[in-house]
C-alpha cells in the first residue's frame, strides 16, 4: 500500500483538477485521491 497525506485544500484541488483535465491527467489525480484514502495499489489498478 502506498499511503500519502494530503490537506483538505490539496484534496479540493485534485478533485477540481480531476473534473477539468484530460482523461490521462484525471486518472492520475484519481490515483492520488485513492492513495490518500488508503486504497491498495491492486484496488486502484482495477478502477475504471
N, C-alpha and C positions, 0 to 999 in steps of 0.2 A: 504494500500500500504506500502511496505517496501522499503524505498529508501536508497541505500548505495552509497557512493562516492568512486571511485577508480581512481588511477592515470593512465596515459596512459601506463606506464610501467607495472602496475598491470593488465590492460586490455590485453596487449600483452601477458603476462604470462598466463593468464586464457585462452586466445584463443589458445595458443600453447598447454597448458595442455589439453584442450578440444580435440584437434586433436590426441594427443598421448596416452590418458588414456583409461581405460576400460569404458564401456558404463555408468556404475553407477557413476563413478567419472566425466565423461564427462558431464553427466546431471547436476551434482552439479555445475560445472563450468558454464554451460549454465544458470542455475538459477541465479547465481551471476551476470553474464553479463546482463541478462534481468532486474534484480532488479536495477542495476546501470543505466539502460536506462529509469527507471520509469514505467516499466510494473507492472500491478497489479497482486497479487498472483493468483487470479482466471484465469487470462490470461495465466500466466506461467504454471499453472496446466494443461492446455489443449494443451500445446506444445508437439509435438511428437518428 
